[in-house]
């Protein structure tokens, strides 16, 4: 089936969105950008946010597009919404067509002006999932177009977040390696031992003091800084 003009416009918009997501310097920045992009790209969406949900079915807010989204995320942590989050553990999508039609649990959302909710799972592991949550001001505001565009955006967000996470971990690993190398060098000079003995000393001290090796190495480097500057 040939692409329509609307299809080409959507593809172009998602391409631009994907580029913006991948340009972010951290996983957190990618998620903040995702919430902002969702409001502009997904039909029927007025507010958006990112949450993580544990097996206790209580969402934790990660980021939000505005104060309404932030308040809505707090309200969906109430016990009456647990069935909604439980559904997201079982399926990649969960939706509330009309919050005003739900007594108790939905009344707070409708008072905020949020009448429909669409949650799209971004990632899941054994104990926690991450979801893009879209809020609409109209009942039934999330139709097939919302779901289609939302799922495409969620796929881009997931890839960008994972990529930023790997990059952040690699950067941190390199910093840690350099820091431990500096601490090892300081110990070699102070104790007049070789690299293996200095590293063993660091590891043993880390275990005895019950602190991470990187933190201990940072202490050694910080302690030596004044003498190097003198």
Beta strands, then each sheet from edge to edge (+ up, - down):
strand 1: 47-54
strand 2: 59-64
strand 3: 93-96
strand 4: 116-124
strand 5: 128-136
sheet 1: 2+ 1- 5+ 4- 3+
end
